Amino acid sequence: MKVLLFAGLKDSMERESIDVDVLNQSVGQIKQFLIEQYPSSTGLIERSHVAVDQNYVGNDFRFEMEPKEIAIILPVSGG
């Protein structure tokens, strides 16, 4: 499954997306996998939110079937 990356995470990992096997995995497990693959992006990954089919989900969310879209998004602050 293609996982979309945005903002500083996209820049840090030098890619717009990454392929990850998500079935029967939790969001927390996927984040841990990304940390292991991209240790220099650990802080960004840990602070990121995950949206599944345009709905935010928590780290305990488990993928029982493959969604249409997964995005990892850094928190946004405005002024």
Secondary structure as UniProt FT lines:
FT   STRAND          2..5
FT   HELIX           7..13
FT   STRAND          17..19
FT   TURN            23..24
FT   HELIX           27..37
FT   HELIX           39..41
FT   HELIX           42..47
FT   STRAND          49..52
FT   TURN            53..54
FT   STRAND          55..57
FT   TURN            59..60
FT   STRAND          70..73
//
